[in-house]
Amino acid sequence: MLTRLTQNVFSFSAAKNYQELRTITSALRDEEGHLRSFPDFRDQVSAINTKFNRTWLQTEYDTCIATATQSARWQQFQDQKNLFPCLRYQTAGDENVRDEHRALDGVTKRIDAPFWRTYYPPNGWNCRCEAIQVPEDEVQETPDGTYHTPFVPELFRTNSGQTGLIFPKGHPYYTDVPGSEIRRAIAYLPPENAYLDRHLDISGRQVPVHQHVMHGSDELPGNLEVLSDLLRLKSEITEASLLPDIHYKDADLKPKFYPENWKFHNKDKNADAVLKVGKKEHWVADFKRLQGSGKHLAPHLEKAAQQADYAVIKLSETHNEGLFSMQATIQRKLETTELKGVIIIGHDGST
């Protein structure tokens, strides 16, 4: 969830920058199409900056904090729904509460009810509403038809805890912004500004893991599982970077994320990680969780060879009778591809 929210905020920021620069470019000429003098243009730019980065910035900040908070709480609600099966809509309870939000105050629904897909807060700019869990002995679901369902702007007609979106695509900043511009804007960020830092506790050993904001959120849980197993098996790995998923059209941006002078096997492909081994060596690795006991290993090694030097594959099953066949397959791929090594991890975390 944190990864999806962060990716969304980065995309939103890129779209905002794009719109601001486009507005500034348009201000070079006046309403009659004549080129403005520099003092006039400077005044125009100052007004644009005030609108984007003062007038709107506080509201955007507050919305980001409120939505991220409610998204985190949604994850907690899901974890505890066996004990607290219902949520109750609650406003701030003061004179500043807008009428359409006050109409929902006290509405109680089961956490999986369709109601929360539309009315989970926040439900508008500067909305201070929240959903709270209801103790099991207080559960009394509000019947449909006994409360007024107000209009909610399309931008907020969603549940950020389910979607991972703080600013959905309906936001005006996204209007007419090419997706490629957003992709490249994020990929251009210096690495120190684009990685989320964490540590994995491996038997008391704290291993730094740097996760790029563009690392695929769908792949993240599986990659972290494989990485954790690998770190337990290979204590010489002292650090890991989970790499961005960069579009093939932006392949020219990739070298800064890989070891210096690393030879790309296929620049259209993305490796999963760079692993620091010891003090100086780096491995470019591809991770894969594979169903079964390795019977269909060959195509996955072929794919790994397109994008990395090392393939790390975790199997959901392990059968001793298949080990000889896997070893033969691995040996062939090491001889016929650019792979330097293959690590097979069993379902129990052993090699």
N, C-alpha and C positions, 0 to 999 in steps of 0.2 A: 504494500500500500504506500509506504514511504517513497519507494522508487517511482510509482505511477504519479503520485502527487508532485514529486520533484520534477519529473519529466514535463508534466503539464505546466508548472510554473515557468520552467525554462522556455517552453514553447510560447507561452503567453508573453513573456518578456521580449522574445525575439519579434513576435508580431507587433508588440507595442512600439519597439524601436523602428520597425519598418514603417509603421503608420506615421510616426513622428517625423522621420526623415522625408517621407513622401509629402507630408504637409509643409515642411520647411522648403522643399524643392518647389512646390506650387507657389509659395510666397515670394519667390524671386520676381514674379510679375504681378502687377496690380490687376484690378478688375477689368481694365481695358486691354490687358495683354502687354502693357509696357513694362520694361525692365525697371525695377525699383532702384533708387539710389541706395548706397550702403547704409546710411543712417536710417532710412525708412525700413530697409530689410532687417536691420538689427532690431528695430522696435518690434517688427512682426515676429521675429524669432523669439524675442523675449516673452511675448504674449503666448506664443505656442508652447514654450518651455513651462510657463506658469500653468497653463491648462493641463498639460500632460503630467508634469512632475510636482505640482503642488495641489491644484484643485482636485485632480482625480487620484493622486497617489495615496492619500490617507484612506480613501474609501477602498481602494484596491488592497492596501495593506490589511485593513480591518477585515475585509472579505476573505483574504487568504488565511489569516489567523483563525477566524471563526470556522471556516469550512474545514481546514486541516484538523482543528480540534474536534469537530463533530465527526469527521472521518475516523479519527483515532478512537473515539468513543464507540462508533459503530462496530469496530472490531471487538471491543470489549463486550458490547451487548451480545454479539454473536457467541462469544466464548461462554457467556453466562446465561444464555437464554433458557436452559433447562431449569434454572432456579428463578429467573425473572423473565417469564414468557411474553410480557407486554411492556410497551413503552407508552409514556404519556407526554403529550405536547405541552410545553410550558413557555409562556412569554416572560419578559422581564418584569411585568406586573406594574408598570408605572404609567404616567400620563403620556409618555412618548411612544407607547405601543400603537402601531397603526391598526385601524379597525379590522382589516382583513386578517391580520394575524391574531387579534384578540378573539375572533370567531372560532379559532382552533384551540384556544387555551383549554386544557383539561381533557381534550380528546384522547382516549386510550385505545390502543389497538395492539394486536399481537405483532411481534417483531417482524414476522414474515408476511404481514398483510400488505396488499397492494397500496394501501394508503401511504406508506412510507416511501414508496418509489417516487411520489410526486411531492409530498409535503414534509419530507425530512428537512429540518433546517440546516442552513439559513435559507429563507424564502424571499430574499430581496436584498438590495444594497443596504448595508448597515443594520441588517436584521440581527437581533440579540436573542432570538428564541433558541430553545434547546429541547432535546428529547431526554427524558429521564426514565430510568428503569423503575418498575413498580414491584414492590415485594409481593410474593405469591399470594399472601392472605389479603391483599388489597385489590386483587385483579378483578375488575368489572369492565369488560370491553364495551366501548361506546357503540351502540347500534347504528348502522347506516341509516341516513335519513333524519337523524335527530340533531344534526349540526349542519351549519352552512359551510360549504367548501368554496373558499374564495378564489379569485383569479390570482395565479402566480405567474410572473414573467417567465417566458420560455427558458431563458438562461438559467433560472433557478428551479425549474420543474424537473428535478432530478434528485438522486441520492448519491452524494459524493462518496459516501462510505462504500457504495457498491461499484461506482464507476471509476473512482480514483481521479476525478477531474474537479479541480477547483474552478477553473474558467473553461467551460465547455466551448465547443466550436461555434456556438451561436453568438459569442461575444463580438461586438463590432470591430475590435482590433483584427480579427481574423478575416474580415471582408476583403476579398480580392488579393490576399497575400498568398503567393505560390508556396506550396509545401516545401519546395526545394530551398527557398530562402530561409525558412525556419530551420530546416535540417542543417544547412551550411552555417548558419549563425551559431548554432550550438556546437557544431564540430570545430569551428574556428576558435572557440574559447581556449585559453591556455590550460594545460592539464591541471594546474594547481587550482583553477576555478571551476573545474568540471567533474571532480571526483568526490564521492561521499566516502569518508574514511570510517572504518570500523575495525574491530579486532575479533578474531576467532579464538576462543579459549580451547586449546588443544592439549588436554591433560596438564593444565596449569601453565602451558606455554602460550603467551599472547602473541599471535601472529597478525601483523598489520595487513589489512585487505582494503584496497582502494577500488571502489566501484564507480565507474564512469556513469554519469547521469543517463547516457544513451545506451547503456547495457540493457539488453532486452528484458523487460520486466517479467515476461512469461517464462523465460529461461532461467531467471535468477534463482528460484528455489532449488531447482535441479543442479545448477552449477555450484551453488554453495554446498550442497550435499556432497557432490563429487570432490570439491576442493577440500572440504573438511576431512573426508576419508583419506585423500592424498596426503594432507599435512600430517595425519597420524602415522602414515607409513613412511613418509620421507621427511625426517627432521631437518635435513639439510636445506629444505625450502624455507626461507626466512621472511618472505614477503610475496604478496600477490596483487596484481592489478587486473580487474575484470574490465575488459575492453569495450569501447563503444561499438554499436551496430551501425556502421556507416554505409549509406546507400552507395551502390556501385557507381553511380554518376558522380559521386564526390570522392572517388578513390584517391585523388591527388592530396587529400587531407590526411590520409592514414599514416604516413611515415612517422609523424611526431608521437604517435602512441605506441610505437614498436621500438625494440632495441635499435640502437644506431647501426646503420649499414646492414640491417636484417634484409635478407633476400626474400621478397614476396614470391610465393609460388603461383598465386592467382590473385591479382590485386582486387578483383571483384568480390572476393570472399573475406569473411571476418573471422579471425580467431577468437577464442573465448577469453584467454588470459595470457598475461606475461608473468612468469614465475621467477623470482630471484633465488638462485641456488648458490649457497655460500655467500661470498663477498662480491664476486665479480660476474659469475655466469648467469645468463638469463635463458629461460626456455619459453618459446611461444607455443602455447598448448591449446588443444581442442578438447572440450569435455562432452561426454555423452552418457546418458543413462539408457541402457539397452534392455528391452524386455527379452526374457529367455536366458539361455545359457551360452550364448555366443555362436549359435548356429549360422546366423546371418551377419557375421562380423566383417566380411570383406568389403561390402559397399560403404560401410561406415568408416573404415580405414582409408578407402579411396577419397571420401569426402574430407576427412581430417587432413590428408596429405595435400589437399588443395589450399589449405589455409593455415597450417601450423607445422611445426617440427616434431611435436610430441602429441600422441593421442592418449587420452586418459578415459577409459570406458568402464563404467560400473554396470554389472550384470544383475538382473533381478533374481536369477537362479545360478547355481553353480553345480555342475556335475563333473566328477573326476574323469568320466569316460570321454568327455569332450575336450579335455585339455590338450591332447596330442593334436587334434584337428586344429584347434585355435593356434597352437604354437606354429604349426605348418603355415597357416594363413598369415600370421604375423611375419614370419620369416620371409615369405614371398613379397609381402608389401614393403618390408624394409629394403629388399633388394631391388624392387621395381619402381619405388616412389622416392620422394625426398624426405620421407619420415626418418627421424633419427632414433626414435624410441616409441614404444607402446607399453602402457601400463594397464593391466586388466585388474579391476577390483571386484571381488566377489560380493554377493548380496550381504554378507556379514562384515564387510569392510576390510577383508584380508586380500592380499595379492595372490 
